[in-house]
Amino acid sequence: MNSSPSRTRRTRGLPLKVLLATILLGTGLVAAARQSAPQPQREQLLNGLRVLMLSRPGDQSVLIKLRVHSGAAFDLANKEGLMATLADAMFDKQARDYVSDELGGRVEVTTGYDAINIALAGKASDFDRLLELARNAVMNTQLTPEAFERVRAARVKALREATPAPAETADRAVAARLFGTYPYGRLVAGSPDSVGRIERTDLLLMRERFLHPDNTTLVIVGGFDPKRVMRTLRESFGGWVKSDRAIPSTFRQPDPPDERTLVINQPGASTSEVRLAVRGLPRTDKDAAAAQALASVVRERWLAAMPELKDRAAFVRHDANRGGGLFRMGASLRSPAEAAKALESARAVLRDLQTNAPTAAETENARRAVAASLGQSAADAEGTANSWLDEQTYNSLAATAPEMARAAASLTPADVQRVAARLFTHAPVASVAVGDAAQLRTEIARVGAVEVFGEAAARPEPKPAPQTPPNKPQQPALQLKRP
């Protein structure tokens, strides 16, 4: 009789020992990776341009990355796509063809909410040519009337020709539903209408505000001589004029979203896309890594609650930016009934995690998922460069992939549950369904309120007009007399 409690204690103690060992092992691996990660040579020009260099003697290639630390969050109202259009103007077709065809390299320009990223890669022997192209992109951006018209027309044409898939429509709609006109609810690329409203003076204004050396970081990785490169940089970028003022990234906070499920009609759709979202955390928040782990736990719980989601492209993500984040769940369902069930089960999972911590196994799986994702993002030279740039963009080492992996490695179930309570308790939820509107409205109405996109709200029935009382003599002071 006395042996049974002893066995029970040993059985219960085993998972804790395994958990502690796993935490120590994960922390050790992340610490070792951190120690082995290459560190750049850090320089700064007199005009404020930050330079991060990693010389690899004998390397026959070179990577140049420029990041402007302001992105689409600064698009003017009703002119979404403004910063993306400015980025388009940095390299014309002739310059792009020169890099790819004659130099055998590549040039990429991408725009996000927080930054514009320029990447030039090629042979180390072509370093000077690539650097000159990077210099011209930010210091001599071509915004003549002819160049502006060409760039704007090209973006409008590309946007009109690109028909968004139902999944993309759902992603856009849930972000807009959650954030409204707040920057993270707007399209980075813009729409044909919003880009068509952009004027040349708008691009000139963005260039004047943001294309300055003290708002930019330059990273160089590959085969080069650092001393020679610094001399070249002083000659090439030394004349770039420093900004006379900083533009704060402060925006009016969005109003709470309409919590009815927004249904968007997709004629002839064979599947239904669903999305559910709440506001997330900024990239610099101490719990940003835990929010990523929480996304993994939520997905595991969601699949357990609705097994058919396993082959429905179900995902849960936490996307963090400078001013906030987006915690989003989504799946592609085979029927409107499945869509309604998926939304209902998603809400149930979020409610449960507000008060109930994940298990040790769920937490361990989440840590592994976060470590794999972050490790892959910083595995090569470009990933390493991106981590250095992230530190500059967010002014925080904790916002880099290696540091977020380190933070995730030490998470406990209580940590994950605390962040769940922080994100989900009393949080307004935005939800969207894309597909056959008539069927989706019927099914989703069984579990909650619905709004169909494009339909006017139901008007209240007109009240009967009150009976006109018999005319009374007007007061003397109000009587009107004809002349």
N, C-alpha and C positions, 0 to 999 in steps of 0.2 A: 504493500500500500504506500510505503514511503518513497518507493522508486518512481512512481508516476509523476509527482510534482517536480522531482529532480529532472526527469526527462523533459518535462514541459519547459522548465527554466532554460535548459540547454537549447531546446528547439527555438525558443523565443529569442535567445541571445545571439543565435547564429546570424540572422539577417542584419542585426546592428553591427556585428563585427565585420561582416562582409561590406556593409555600407561604409563604415569608417575606413576600411582598407581601400575601397574603391575611391573614396574622396582623396585619401592621401596619395594614391597612385596617380589619379587624374591631376592633382595639384602639382605633383612632381613632374609629370610629363609636360604640363603647360609651362612650368618654371624652366625646365630644360630647353624647351622650344624657344622660350623668351631669351634665354642666355645665348642660344645659337643663332638667333635672328640677327642679320647684318644691320649695323647702325650706320647712318649716313654721315658724311662730313657736312656740317651746317655752316652756312655763310649768309651774309646779308649785305646787299648793296646800300649805298648811302640813301637811295630813294625809297628804301623799305622793302625791295624785292627780296623775298626769302629764297635761298638756294640750298637744295639738299642733293648731295652727290655721293654716288657709290661707284668708285672706279674698280674695274675688274681687268687687270693687266692681261693681255692676250685674248680678251673677248673681241670677236670680230663684228659684233653688233652693238647698237646703242639705242636706248629708249629715252625720249624726251617727253616729259609731261608738264603741262602748264595747267594750273587750276585757278580760275577766277572765283573767289569765295562769295559769290552772289549768283543766285539762279532765278528760276521762274517764279519763286515766291514774290519777287519784286515786279512782276508783270503789272502794267497799269490796268485799271478796272475796264472790263469789257474788251480788253485787247490781249487775251490769253495767247501765248505763243510769241510774245514780244522778245523775250530773252533768247528763245530758240531761233528766232529769225536773225537776231544779232549774231548768234553763233554761226548761222548759215553763211553770213557775209564774211567770215574770217578766211575762208578758202574758196576761191572760185574753181570752176571745173578745170581750168588750165593748170592750176597749182596742184590739184588732186591727181590729175593725170601725170604730171611731172614726177610726183613722188612714187606713184605705183608703176608707171611704165618705164621711166628713165632711171630712177634710183632703185627700183625693185623693193620699195618700202611700203609703208602704209601710213595713212593719216586718218584719224577719227576725231570727231567733235561731237560731244554729247552734252545735253542740258538736263539738269535735274532741278528740284526745288531749291537746293542749297548752293549749287555751283554750276559753272561751265567748265567742262574738262576737254583739254586738247591733248592728243597723243600722236607723236611722230616716232616711227620706228624704222630703222634701216641699217645700213652698213656703217661700221665705225669710221670708215674712210670718208663717208659722206656727212660726217657730223656738222661741219660748218654750214653746209647747204641746208640741212634740216633745221639747224638753230636759226638761220636767217628766215626761213619760212615761219617758224614759231614766233619770231620777233615781229614780223610783218602782220601776223594774224591779230596781235593784241595792240601793237603800236601804230599800225597803219591800216586799220580796218577800212576797207573800201565802202564808203557810204555816199558816193556820188548819186545824183538823181537816177542815172541809168542803172547803176549797180543796185540801188534800192529796189527799183521797179522789177528788175530781173529776179532778185532774191525773193521778194514777196510773191511774185507770180508763180515761181517754182514751188514755194511752200503751199500756196493755195491749191495749185494743181495736184500736188501729191496728196493733200488731205482729201480732196474731192474724189480722187481715184481709189483711195484706201477705204474699203468697206469694212467697218469693224465687225469682228465675229461676235456672236452672242456673249461669250465669256468676257470680251473686252467691254462690250456695252454694259454688262452687269457691274464690272469693276468701276467703270466711270460713274455709273449711276449711284452706287452706294457711297462713293467718296463725296459726290455732290450732295447727296441726301444728308450725309453726316456733317459736312463742313460748310455747306452753302457757298457763299462768296469768299470765304476764308481761302487763302492761297492753296491749301491742300485739297480743296474741293474743286479746283480748276484744272484744266488740261495743260500739261507742260507744253505739248506740241501745238496747242490751240485748235481752233476749228476753222473751216473756210471763211465763215463770217467774221470771227474775231480777228484773224490775220488780215482779212480784207480791210478792216478798220484801222490798221496800223499805218501811221504816217512816217515819212522820213524823219521828221523832227523828233518822233518818239525814239527812234534808234539813236539819233544823235544825243538825246538826253540820257539814254541808258549808257552809251559809251562814255559820256562826260561823268556820269555818276560812279560807274563801277570798273571801267577798264583803266586801272591804275596799279603801279607796282606794289604799293603797300596793301593792296587787296588781292595779291596774286602770289602764288608759290610755284617755283620751278624745280622739277626733279630730273636728274640725269643719272642713268644707270647704264654701265657697259664699259667698253674699251676706250679710255681717253686719259689724258694727262690733266689732273685737277688744276695744277698751277696755270697751265696754258689756257684751260677752259675759263678760269676766273678772269684772266686778262681779257679774253674774248667777251665775256659777259659784261665786264665794265665798259668796254667799248660799244657793245651792241645795245645793252639795256640801260646804261648809265644816264642817257638823256631822256629817259621816260619820266614824265613829270608826276610827282607825287600828288595824291589827292589833298585838297585843303580842308576836307571834312569827311567824317564817317557817316554812312547812311544806316541808321539803326534798323534792325530786323524786328520791329514791333508792329503787330497788326491787331485790329479789333477782334476779340474772341468771338467765335461763331455762336449763334443762338442754338438752343437745343433742337435736335432734328424732330420732324414729324415721325412718330413711332409707328404709324400705319405702314404695312408692307406696300411698297410701291411696285405695281405690276406694269411691265413694259411689254407691249404687244410685239411679237416677232412672227409675222404671218408665215405659216407653213413650217414652223419649227418642230423638229422631231424630238427635241429634248428641252428641258427647262433648266435655266441657270439660276441658282439662288446665291445671294450674298447676305451676310449679316455682319455688322461692324459696330465697334465702339471706339472712342478716342483712345489713343495709346500714349506712350511716353516719349519725351524728347530724346535725342541721341545721347545727350550728356547726362541724362538722369542716372542715378546710381542703380536703379532697378531695370535699366534697359536690357541687360543680359538676361535677367530673370524673366522679363516679358517674352523674350525669344524662347526660353525654356518652357514657359507657360503655354505658348502656342503649340508646342509639341505635345504637352499633356492634354490640352483641349482636343487636339486632333485624335489622340488615342482614345479619349473618353467618347468622343463623337462617333467614332467607328464602332466602338463597343455598344453604344446605345442604338445604332442603326447599321447593322452589318452590311447591308447592301451598298453602303457608301464606299466600300473597299475598292470597287471597280467603277466608281463614279467620279474619278479625278477630284476627290475631296482634298481640300487644303486648309490650313490655318496659318496665318502669317502675322508677324508684328513688324511693321515698317516704321522706322524711327527717322525723323528729320530734326532740323535745328529747333523749330518752334513747337513740336509735338509729334504725335505718331498716329498710326492707324492699325488697330487690331481687327483683322478681317478673317471671316470664315466663308468658304465657298465650295460649291459642288455642281456637277452637271448631272441632272436627274432624268430618268426615262419617262416620267409622267408627272402631271400636275399634282397627283396625289402624293407621289414621293417628295415633290418639292415642299408641300405643306408639312409633311412628316419631318423632313430634314430641318426646316426652320423651327418647328416645335421642339425637336430634340436638341438643337443647338442652344436654344434659350434655356432648356432644362440643364444642360451641362454647365453653362455659365452661372446659373443660380446655385448649383450644387457646390461649385468650387469657391464660392464666396465664403462658405463656412466650413467646408470639409477639405482637409489637406490631401494632396496626392499621395499615393503610396511610395515607399522607398524605391520599388521597381520602376514606377512611372517617372520618378525624379531622375533615376539613373539613366533611363532611356532618353529622357529629355536632354540631360547633360551631354550624352554621346551625340545626339542629333545636332545640338548647337556647336559642339566642338568640331564635328565633321564639316558643317556648313562654313563656319568661320575659318577653319583650317584650309579648306579648299579655296576660299576667297583670297588667301594670302600666301598661296603655295608657290607662285612664280615671281619673276621680277616685277611684273605689272601689279600683282597683288601687293607685294611689299611696298611699291611706290604709292599705291592707293592708301595703305595704312598710314604712311608718313603724311600724305596729304590730308587724310581725315583728322589727324592730330592738329593740323594747322587750321582746317576749316572750322572745327568745333572747339578749338583752343583747349583741348583736353586729351591727354594720353589715354584716358579711360574709354574714349569713343572709338579707339582703334580695334581692329579685329583681334589681334593677339591679347589685348587687355580684356576684351569682352569674353574671350574664351577662358581666360584665367578666372574671371569673376564667375562664369557659369560653372566651372569645375568645382567650386566650393559651395554650391547651392544645396540647401536642405529642403525637405518637403514643406517645412514651416515657411521658408523664404518664398517658395512658389505660391503657397496659399495666401500669404500676406499680399503679394502683388496682385493675385486674382481678386482679393477683396478690394484692393485699391482701384483696380480697373473696372470691375463689374458692379460693385455695390451702388445702387441708385444711379447707375450710368444710363443715359438715354441710348437706345439702340436703334440703329438704322438698318432696314432690311429691304431687299430688292429681289424680285423674281422676273425673269425674262423668258417669254415663251408665248403660248396660246393664251391671250389675255382672258378670254371668256372662261376657259376651263380653270386657269389659275385662280381667278377671282372666286369661283365657286368653291374650290378646294381650300384655299387659304382662309376664306371667310369662316370656315368651320373652326379655326384655331385663333383667329384674331382679326383686327380691323384691316381693311384693304383700301388702297387708292389706285385707280387705274390712270396711268400717265396719259394726259391729253384730254381726259374727260372733265368737264366742269363739275364742280361740287354740286350736289343735289340742292336745289333751292327749296326753301320751306313753302308749303302751300300758302297761297295768298289768303289773308284774313278777309272776311266779309267787310265791306266798307260800312263804317258807322252811319246810322241814319242821320240825315241832316235835321237838326232841331228847327223848330219854327223860328222864323226871323223875329228878332227882337229889335226894338228901336235902339239905334246907336246912342251912345252917350253924347251929349252936346259937344264935348271937346273933340270927338272923333268924326263928327259929321262933316261931310264934304259938300260944298255948295258949288253949283255951276255958276259961272258969271252971268 
